[in-house]
């Protein structure tokens, strides 16, 4: 991946985080009808930054505990755990 593409992805992540912060400020909680919360994890995953992906997924789980998610999201979580050598957690995430 080129440095320019990496910078574009990082900019997208910042914009999505900013949108989520604005929603929380406006509504007092997250009201993410546009799915910004999913895009951030996918973009970190695309960068192969598994530590930041894992950190974001922990934040996600804390702030959206009853979220249904979707299969690609769950698979990305399992791959992230696997890449961080957390095989037991990866197995749990895939089930």
C-alpha positions in Angstrom: 0.0 0.0 0.0 1.3 3.4 -0.9 1.9 6.1 1.7 -0.8 8.3 0.0 -3.4 5.5 0.2 -2.5 4.9 3.9 -2.9 8.6 4.6 -6.3 8.7 2.9 -7.5 5.8 5.0 -6.2 7.4 8.2 -8.1 10.6 7.2 -11.3 8.6 6.6 -10.9 7.1 10.1 -10.5 10.5 11.7 -13.6 11.8 9.8 -15.7 8.8 11.0 -14.5 9.2 14.6 -15.4 12.9 14.4 -18.9 12.0 13.1 -19.4 9.6 16.0 -18.2 12.3 18.5 -20.6 14.8 17.0 -23.5 12.3 17.4 -22.6 11.7 21.0 -22.5 15.4 21.7 -25.8 16.0 19.9 -27.8 13.1 21.3 -26.0 12.3 24.5 -25.3 8.8 23.2 -24.3 7.2 19.9 -27.1 7.2 17.4 -25.2 5.7 14.5 -27.8 5.0 11.8 -25.2 5.4 9.0 -22.9 2.6 10.3 -19.8 4.7 11.0 -19.0 2.4 13.9 -18.4 -0.4 11.5 -16.3 1.5 9.0 -13.6 2.4 11.5 -12.8 -1.2 12.3 -12.8 -2.2 8.6 -10.4 0.6 7.8 -8.0 -0.3 10.6 -8.2 -3.9 9.4 -7.4 -2.7 5.8 -4.3 -1.0 7.1 -3.3 -4.4 8.8 -3.0 -2.4 12.0 -4.2 -5.2 14.3 -3.4 -3.5 17.6 -5.5 -0.5 16.7 -8.2 -2.8 15.3 -8.3 -4.7 18.5 -8.3 -1.5 20.6 -11.2 -0.2 18.5 -13.1 -3.5 18.8 -12.8 -3.3 22.6 -14.2 0.2 22.5 -16.9 -0.9 20.2 -18.0 -3.8 22.4 -18.1 -1.5 25.4 -20.2 1.2 23.7 -22.4 -1.0 21.5 -22.9 -4.1 23.7 -26.1 -5.3 22.1 -25.1 -4.6 18.5 -25.9 -7.4 16.1 -22.9 -6.8 13.9 -22.6 -8.7 10.7 -20.5 -11.7 9.4 -17.7 -9.7 7.8 -17.2 -7.7 11.0 -17.1 -10.9 13.1 -14.6 -12.5 10.7 -12.4 -9.4 10.9 -12.5 -9.6 14.6 -11.4 -13.3 14.5 -8.6 -12.6 12.1 -7.4 -9.7 14.3 -7.3 -11.9 17.3 -5.4 -14.6 15.4 -2.8 -12.1 14.1 -2.2 -10.9 17.6 -1.6 -14.6 18.6 -4.8 -14.8 20.7 -6.0 -18.0 19.2 -8.4 -18.9 21.9 -10.2 -15.5 21.5 -10.1 -15.9 17.8 -12.0 -19.2 18.1 -14.6 -17.6 20.3 -15.0 -14.7 17.9 -15.7 -16.9 14.9 -18.4 -18.9 16.6 
